[in-house]
């Protein structure tokens, strides 16, 4: 069996909040229980949304909360670089492999085009099922002029399944529960789905722990692992913390529950962690 390697992969597009901390803490505890390693990878490829002050606060907040990683941008390691923005060459190589094998095609559809599509998403966080406006009937095509996305062609009607470490057996049907998805954005940036697959595989991550809002994304990523000839990790999806007033899941806009604000208000990490046992948080 490979040595356990878990990772926490925050994005410096805002201040980390208590929900991030809970998911990351579960990741760290699972790594400790397995006698493995914890990797910090900063996913900073989202252009102007990633700001230096968020990046600085990210490391500071994680250290204050009690996180201890063995590899990361501040301490190095055998799988550097640990800033996702510095891994572009690997991302481009993965894109070319998908293009050469016929798995992707150029798409000029805008987000508005998708929102106007008749096949609505199944959940709030999910994009609409792609209606296929740009999907070529054959694997060969002529790339259009101007800007375009690269979109992955899912095998329509394929029944997929995997066993989640927290939720058990999960199933989905490609083309029904999710559709063709973007792997490279028109602004020249790799989409989350492709970047995370390539980076987790290259870093030897054996288990991905993340929130249950990304459950459907796992099926997309399993297709990418297969198309790229890579071995997928295990997956463990956790319940999300919710705002005690609105009942909505926490987001970076919830400034009052950011780790920095909680620390400034005199909270201790131990007290905050003890609140996770409260049933209203779905734990």
Secondary structure by P-SEA (a helix, b strand, c coil): cccbbbbbbbbccccccaaaaaaaaaaaaaaaaacbbbbbbbcccccccccaaaaaaaaaaaaaacccccccccccccccccccccaaaaaaaaaaaaaaaccbbbbcccaaaaaacccccccccccccccccccccccbbbbbccbbbbbbbccccbbbbbbbccccbbbbbccccccccccccccccccaaaaaaaaaaaacccbbbbcccaaaaaaaaaaaaaaacccccbbbbbbbbcccccccccccccccccaaaaaaacccaaaaaaacccccccc
